[in-house]
Amino acid sequence: GGVREWLLGNITPGGAKQIRQLLNGIRSEALLVIRKTSGHVDQSTGARVADVSIIKSLCSETSRLVLLLQERYDALARHSELLRRSMDHIWLHPDEARAAQQLLLPKCELVSSEVHQLLSNARALQASLSGNSASISDDVRLSLIELLWDEDEKPVVSFTSEELSIGMKEAKAKYDLETFRAWKRARKKANK
C-alpha cells in the first residue's frame, strides 16, 4: 500500500513554479533596461553598450528557459501518452491501472497546460528582446513586454461537475495543494 501510494503521488512531474519565478525575474529586469533604452535593443539607435549587453544576456537566458520549458512540455506529453496506455504496459491489475490513470491524467494535463502557457510567455519575451524581430518596433517594445503577462497570474483552474462531485478525500489525493484549494473553493461556490 505505502509504495503504491508514494508512486501515485510522485509519478507525474510537477509544475514549473521555479521557472515561472525565473521568467518573471527576467521580465522585470528587461522592463528596467528597456525603459532606459527607450525600447531600443541595439547600439545602432543610440542605446548604451552596457544596456545592450544586459538585453542580450536576458535574451540568452530567456532562450535557455524556452529550451527547458520545451523539454518539460515534451516530457509531459510523453508522460500523458504513457498514462493513456498504462493498462497495456503496467504491472498493476487493470482496475488499479485504470484508477491510477484517472488519478494521474488530470494532474498531468493541468501541469502540461501550465508549462505550455509559460512556454508561450517565454517565447514572446524572447521575441521582444531579440533585435531580429522586425515586426516589433522600438517605440512599442516596452508596452509589449509590459502586456505579455501578469507576474501574479495563476493558471485558471476549472472543474467539471463530475470533478466537483467527488469526495474530499479523493480530491485531496488527486490534486496538488493549490489545485485542491481551488477545488474546495469551486465546490463551495457550486453548492451555494
C-alpha positions as CSV (number, residue, x, y, z in Angstrom):
1,G,0.0,0.0,0.0
2,G,2.6,2.6,1.0
3,V,4.8,2.1,-2.1
4,R,1.8,2.3,-4.4
5,E,0.6,5.5,-2.7
6,W,4.0,7.1,-3.0
7,L,4.3,6.1,-6.7
8,L,0.9,7.6,-7.4
9,G,1.7,10.8,-5.6
10,N,5.1,11.3,-7.2
11,I,5.0,9.7,-10.7
12,T,3.7,12.8,-12.6
13,P,6.2,15.5,-13.0
14,G,5.5,18.7,-11.1
15,G,4.8,22.2,-12.4
16,A,7.2,24.9,-13.3
17,K,7.0,27.2,-10.3
18,Q,10.7,27.9,-10.2
19,I,10.9,28.5,-14.0
20,R,7.9,30.9,-13.6
21,Q,9.8,32.8,-11.0
22,L,12.9,33.0,-13.2
23,L,10.9,34.2,-16.1
24,N,9.2,36.8,-14.0
25,G,12.6,38.0,-12.8
26,I,14.0,38.2,-16.4
27,R,10.9,40.1,-17.5
28,S,11.2,42.6,-14.6
29,E,14.9,43.1,-15.4
30,A,14.1,43.5,-19.1
31,L,11.5,46.2,-18.3
32,L,14.0,48.2,-16.3
33,V,16.6,48.1,-19.1
34,I,14.2,48.6,-22.0
35,R,12.9,51.7,-20.2
36,K,16.5,53.1,-20.1
37,T,17.0,52.4,-23.8
38,S,13.5,53.7,-24.8
39,G,12.7,50.4,-26.4
40,H,16.0,50.0,-28.3
41,V,17.8,46.7,-28.2
42,D,20.9,47.6,-30.2
43,Q,23.5,50.3,-30.3
44,S,22.5,51.4,-33.8
45,T,19.8,53.6,-32.3
46,G,21.8,55.1,-29.5
47,A,21.4,52.6,-26.7
48,R,24.4,52.4,-24.3
49,V,26.8,49.4,-24.7
50,A,26.2,48.2,-21.1
51,D,22.4,48.2,-21.6
52,V,22.6,46.4,-24.9
53,S,24.8,43.8,-23.2
54,I,22.3,43.3,-20.5
55,I,19.5,42.9,-23.0
56,K,21.5,40.3,-25.0
57,S,22.2,38.5,-21.7
58,L,18.5,38.5,-20.8
59,C,17.5,37.3,-24.3
60,S,20.1,34.5,-23.9
61,E,18.7,33.5,-20.5
62,T,15.2,33.5,-21.9
63,S,16.3,31.3,-24.8
64,R,17.6,28.8,-22.3
65,L,14.3,28.9,-20.5
66,V,12.5,28.3,-23.8
67,L,14.6,25.2,-24.4
68,L,14.0,24.0,-20.8
69,L,10.3,24.6,-21.0
70,Q,10.0,22.8,-24.4
71,E,11.8,19.8,-22.9
72,R,9.4,19.8,-19.9
73,Y,6.4,20.1,-22.2
74,D,7.6,17.3,-24.5
75,A,8.3,15.1,-21.4
76,L,4.7,15.8,-20.1
77,A,3.3,14.9,-23.5
78,R,5.1,11.6,-23.4
79,H,4.0,11.0,-19.8
80,S,0.4,11.7,-20.7
81,E,0.5,9.3,-23.6
82,L,2.1,6.6,-21.3
83,L,-0.7,7.2,-18.8
84,R,-3.3,6.8,-21.5
85,R,-1.7,3.4,-22.5
86,S,-0.9,2.4,-18.9
87,M,-3.4,-0.5,-18.9
88,D,-1.4,-2.2,-21.7
89,H,2.0,-1.9,-20.1
90,I,1.9,-1.6,-16.4
91,W,2.4,-4.3,-13.8
92,L,-0.8,-3.3,-11.9
93,H,-4.1,-5.0,-12.1
94,P,-6.3,-3.5,-14.8
95,D,-8.6,-1.9,-12.2
96,E,-5.7,-0.4,-10.4
97,A,-4.1,0.8,-13.6
98,R,-7.5,2.5,-14.6
99,A,-7.7,4.1,-11.1
100,A,-4.1,5.4,-11.5
101,Q,-4.9,6.7,-14.9
102,Q,-8.0,8.5,-13.6
103,L,-5.9,10.0,-10.8
104,L,-2.8,11.0,-12.7
105,L,-4.0,12.0,-16.1
106,P,-5.9,15.2,-15.0
107,K,-2.9,16.2,-12.9
108,C,-0.6,15.7,-15.9
109,E,-2.9,17.7,-18.2
110,L,-3.1,20.5,-15.7
111,V,0.7,20.7,-15.4
112,S,1.1,20.4,-19.1
113,S,-1.3,23.4,-19.6
114,E,0.7,25.5,-17.1
115,V,4.0,24.6,-18.8
116,H,2.5,25.4,-22.2
117,Q,1.5,28.8,-21.0
118,L,4.9,29.5,-19.6
119,L,6.5,28.4,-22.9
120,S,4.3,30.8,-24.8
121,N,5.2,33.6,-22.4
122,A,8.9,32.8,-22.7
123,R,8.8,32.7,-26.5
124,A,7.0,36.1,-26.6
125,L,9.6,37.6,-24.2
126,Q,12.4,36.1,-26.3
127,A,11.0,37.7,-29.5
128,S,10.5,41.0,-27.7
129,L,14.1,41.1,-26.5
130,S,15.6,39.9,-29.8
131,G,16.8,42.5,-32.3
132,N,15.9,40.1,-35.1
133,S,12.2,40.7,-34.8
134,A,11.4,43.3,-37.5
135,S,7.7,43.2,-36.5
136,I,8.3,44.8,-33.1
137,S,9.2,48.5,-33.4
138,D,11.3,50.1,-30.7
139,D,8.6,52.5,-29.7
140,V,6.2,49.8,-28.7
141,R,8.6,47.2,-27.3
142,L,8.3,48.4,-23.7
143,S,4.5,48.4,-23.8
144,L,4.5,44.9,-25.4
145,I,6.7,43.5,-22.7
146,E,4.5,45.1,-20.0
147,L,1.5,43.4,-21.6
148,L,2.9,39.9,-22.0
149,W,1.6,38.5,-18.8
150,D,0.8,39.4,-15.2
151,E,3.5,38.3,-12.8
152,D,0.9,37.2,-10.2
153,E,-1.2,35.4,-12.7
154,K,-2.3,32.0,-11.6
155,P,-3.4,29.4,-14.1
156,V,-7.2,29.3,-14.2
157,V,-8.4,26.0,-13.0
158,S,-11.9,24.9,-13.8
159,F,-13.6,21.8,-12.7
160,T,-16.3,19.7,-14.3
161,S,-19.5,18.9,-12.3
162,E,-18.2,15.3,-12.1
163,E,-14.9,16.5,-10.5
164,L,-16.8,18.7,-8.1
165,S,-18.9,15.8,-7.0
166,I,-16.0,13.6,-5.8
167,G,-15.3,13.3,-2.1
168,M,-12.9,15.4,-0.1
169,K,-10.5,12.5,0.5
170,E,-10.4,11.6,-3.2
171,A,-9.8,15.2,-4.3
172,K,-7.0,15.6,-1.8
173,A,-5.3,12.6,-3.2
174,K,-6.0,13.6,-6.8
175,Y,-4.8,17.3,-6.7
176,D,-1.7,19.1,-5.5
177,L,-2.2,21.6,-2.6
178,E,-3.0,24.7,-4.7
179,T,-5.4,22.8,-7.0
180,F,-7.1,21.1,-4.1
181,R,-7.7,24.5,-2.5
182,A,-9.1,25.8,-5.8
183,W,-11.3,22.7,-6.0
184,K,-12.6,23.4,-2.5
185,R,-13.5,27.0,-3.3
186,A,-15.1,25.9,-6.6
187,R,-17.1,23.2,-4.8
188,K,-18.3,25.6,-2.1
189,K,-19.3,28.1,-4.8
190,A,-21.2,25.4,-6.8
191,N,-23.1,24.3,-3.6
192,K,-24.4,27.8,-2.8
